[in-house]
Amino acid sequence: MNAPEKVVMDGAAAVIPAAGVSRFHESARAQVAGAAHYIDDLPEVRGTLFAAPVMSNVAHGRLVGIDDTAARAMPGVRDIVYSRDVPGDKMLAAFAGDEPVFAIDTVQHVGQVVGLVVADTVMAARRAARKVKLDIEILPAILSVHEAHAAQSYVLPPVFVKRGDAARALSRAPHTLEGTLEIGGQEHFYLEGQVAYALPQEQNQWLVHSSTQHPGEVQHWVAHALGLHNHAVKVECRRMGGGFGGKETQAGHLAVWAAVAAHKLRCPVKLRFDRDDDFMVTGKRHPFAYKYTVGFDDNGLLSGLKLSMMANCGFSADLSGPVADRAVFHADNAYYLADVDIASYRCKTNTQSHTAFRGFGGPQGVIVIENILGDIARELGLDPLAVRRINLYDAAQPVGTPIDTSPEARNHTHYGMAVEDNILHPLLERLEASSAYQARRSAIALWNAKSPVIKRGIAITPVKFGISFTATLFNQAGALVHVYTDGSVQVNHGGTEMGQGLNTKVAQIVADELGVPFERVMATASDTSKIPNASATAASSGTDLNGRAAQYAARNVRDNLASFVCGLDGCGAGAIRFKGGQVISPVATRDFTDVVQRAYANRIQLWSDGFYRTPKIHYDKATLTGRPFYYFAYGAACSEVAIDMLTGESRVLAVDILHDVGTSINPAIDIGQIEGGFVQGMGWLTTEQLVWNEKGYLSTHAPSTYKIPATGDIPARFQVELWPEANREDNVFGSKAVGEPPFMLAISVYEALKEAIAAARGDGARVLLIAPATAENVLCAVMRPAGAD
Amino acid sequence: MTTTQPLRFIRRGQTVTLGNVPPTRTLLEVLREDLHGSGTKEGCGEGDCGACTVVLGAEEDGRLTYRAVNSCIRLAHSVDGMAVWTVEDLSDTDGTLHPAQEAMVQCHGSQCGFCTPGFVMSLFGMYQNHVAKGEAIDRKLAQEELSGNLCRCTGYRPILDAAQHMATLPAATVDEPSLLRKLQHLAQSTPAPEADSSYISPETLAALCEARAAHPEAQIVAGCTDVGLWITKMHMEFERVLDVTRAAELRRIEDGPTHLSFGAAVPLQDAYAALVADRPQLKSFAARFAGLPVRNSGTLGGNVANGSPIGDSMPLLIALGATVVLASIRGTRELPLEALYTGYRKNVMAADELLAFIRVPKAPSPAVELMKVYKISKRFDDDISAVCLALRLVLDGALVRSASIGVGGVAATPVRAVRTEAALTGQPWTVDTVRDAMAVLRGEFQPISDMRASSDYRREVLGNLLQRFWLESQGWQQVNLESLTLEAL
């Protein structure tokens, strides 16, 4: 059982603060009763019509004509909407401006949306959408990242990050390895598919219900497509049925499509994707391919690294720039790279436009260096953990000492940021002991020697993950806290709830700031008319940014109340405490509600905004140097696996995790993020295989063919512990961000599989394991002729 | 235009009656759109994610049965005369949550909450089938019975905890006598079937054969776990549907002296339970067949009649020497199962015929029979086979007296590996024989490459599975991940 209960005692009277305790998710009771509403559950306004996408069935071609006669003749069909019906800009307001709302003259991937059928029912729209005949003149398509790179087909220019002289370091290195690596993409598979509901209001104003991680961007995109100012569009989202990055930009497309249709037909339009359409249309985690040459000494200490990373971005830029950047920033993971030369190519292919996905390129950076270190260890006959350990950044210096900037200090990343808070040395030591890594590694070696068919492997991998949006401007947030005259509290912030428990944590923070019971605080739907210009809920930053903003908003109200009480009691404001639903001054202890009512009667402001921007960060996009991250989150996992040499099947047997969330605001929610992130990462590297056929058609486009982990896949032993130390930077309640970092702990499964494969081969040859490690890919790695690359 | 008869079921103790429900309307559409109950969710529309899970109650031999099913691919009319529970129907009127719900709250089992209604309903099914009968739910049982519900947020550990936690909470009971009375009343008050209804579900085999003869164009359905997708994904519409699941003879399992005889409408869950009782080594394979909601709805006859080359029952049934009985108003005929198929999803059934029974020879003494079935898929549970290999040898001392091998995933239909069988029959059961047979088996089929596996892999692994079979027959332990046992980790 990984579910902790932590009660903080305060002095003689046991006052349980809201934070630091495993509060239940604020919607849990509604969710288990079927009473939590998602977009498709909202009562439909009279006259609502339903839409379905018309999609390209060709990967690349010239759109010559459209014959929709048959579709228009079908029962219930009201209209079909195309690019010409977009009242504003026919290009989406995406960063790079390279995506049309609907395909205009060309189609660039199978599944690209050409138009939208609008009908009386969902099924009528979907049936008719299949009847629209597209006349497409086929053009050559680029379907692999290798073809794209060879043709220099890029969505954005390449980026190069260098430090020192990698070529010289390689030439002097006692050992070098050259290699390649292929890592597949990943479908988000949020259980709630993409959905938007656009409702025209009076005076050309719009209400859009969108299942989105970024209501502000949806607002901006819809306004842009409709030719309106942002103030005319209000976007609301109470909750998503999962996001994982897949509803950061991709939700905007649906909202724009629904709004354009609603604009043309002058009635509300709801667009809810069928699961198969969702797979075909929306972007996924970027598949990556790599080439590297690495130099190292007899102990496995890295000296030089030349690395090419090729990201398959799909047909447009979307978020590929920052995703590929983050892959570059995390190619060191936890290790000091002395002389390094990284080239990052953002390859354009005729597939869905790949997008944000938990880790946002980080996993694709981390896995390559972990792969390299595992290979080096086996090459040298060393324990991979020992090789990982000697390459770690130096341990954090005591707080307050000036940072040593010499190369000998081994504490600066390849992009010039000092790693000041590294706790991985003690963290790994503790995990190594708690997981009994060494004893199990020895036992596994003995077991493997006697086992003819099943081979086991064990690996520990760490993670160091940079927290902050790399685009510095996004690191800001706002919140509103309202105290009503009955003493109840409502909080609203710019973040979105996608299941991660953000609203629960923010309510805990506000409750403690006001000293009221947790139950008295209610979080409400994200709403662009309450908090403007909010950043996406992404980059693990939801609680750091919005929690702090809400804390400041609550603090403003509390200050107002404190001043008021000071006036009553003739004391200083610093003497007033808010705790346990009471307001305590040196003179009197009053019920919070009584104070609120008296303050209201005295015309004291009982609500406030709060605003937060992350300190210390700066980043130069031209030189790719600076401090893009406020701090790092750390963790490590020990995974044990078994493989079957006859079939390549594998099982994850045991997992031990030690992860750093700072001081946890809600241990149960944090552990939920760690376990959920780990299992999702495990799926990425084992069973979740995206297969595009030779025509660029995604043939794994439903859960029947695309396999995310199920109940039986989680290991029999699955231990999660939290690192007991507050964030060394000043972050809300001493906590650390938790959404993404644990995803990369699953790389330990991949490395353990490689250990098992090496045992199965027994020939000392390099293990080349294509991810995901399906049975077929594992068997390939076991049977690959030695020396073949 | 033909019409359907009123659809009636019991929900929250009341009879729900709906008129003019089209024959292809799904239960989920009825719940969400007609009854405005948004608690039940659509996650995939193909019975793979479980978000739409509801529980059906029915009377069988005087007792109430509870089955969790996928409402997204279940035809609404198929629940006529049953009790239906959705996630909105479990809590008390005063808001007290059912243990299945309360356990999910207490164990932090919901994050985004979208899969939660489906998990809650699967838990409710488990509660009625285990906890209410005083049986404990351990982690293994929870994993098995929840494998048809996908969650993308939690990593499942808290949900598995919740399954085990339910029994410790204050009990919630279903008033079964009252519900049985209501179901009986519903059955007695069923109007006489209209001959021209567009949803026909005859109650006897004879009536079924007559309906089949009268309406050869009607789409036959049983549990609808595949035909449901033709409707939701391929957007097919049928003028008329012939539901075989109400014919009493087709719902029976007969345990004879030499054979198990399965009515074609026996749910997969029940059919596999009977097969496992006869051959315990099939237990893991049975649990890996789809997820419980699919096994509760889908039928053995449907799996066989559908004839998918990657359906898992057929390799097993071929290896076991099963026969099928086809029925029509002209009488019945019996043929070997593999003789049913003539090509990709094509079979020998005449327009007026339907599959009535599947007859499976029972296991002889374990001393003479070696029988195993192997399945290769990307995910261990709830996945479709890339390759399925079922092997049955009857040994006569050291000699292979007969070999019977069924294979899935290697041809346009499920097939018998006749050349491999010949390579083994009459040979000594030795490593040399096995090595030769492995080569024959690898060469016997020309499987395609698709998203599940490449042709080369399928061929290679077929031979390797035969090798595993040999090793297991020689008493080798720890050569199969399914049965891997390790020291406490």
Interface residues (C-beta under 8 A of the other chain):
Chain A: M1 N2 A3 S22 F24 H25 S27 A28 R29 A30 Q31 V32 A33 G34 A35 A36 H37 Y38 D40 D41 M123 R126 R127 R130 H188 F189 Y190 L191 E192 G193 R239 M240 G241 G242 G243 F244 D274 R275 D276 A443 S451 P452 V453 I454 M498 G499 Q500 G501 E640 A642 D644 L646 T647 G648 E649 S650 R651 L653 A654 A668 I669 G672 E675 G676 G677 F678 V679 Q680 T687 Q689 V691 N693 S699 T700 A702 P703 S704 T705 K707 I708 P709 A710 T711 G712 D713 I714 A716 R717 F718 T774 A775 E776 L779 C780 M783
Chain B: G37 S38 G39 T40 K41 E42 G43 C44 G45 E46 D48 C49 A51 T86 V87 E88 L90 S91 L97 A100 Q101 E102 M104 V105 Q106 C107 H108 G109 S110 Q111 C112 G113 F114 C115 T116 P117 V120 A142 Q143 E144 L146 S147 N149 L150 C151 R152 C153 T154 G155 Y156 R157 P158 I159 L160 D161 K233 H235 G291 I376 S377 K378 R379 F380 D381 D382 D383 I384 A386 D450 M451 R452 A453 S454 Y457 E460 V461 N464 L465 Q467 R468 L471 W476 Q478 V479 N480 L481 L484 L486 E487 L489
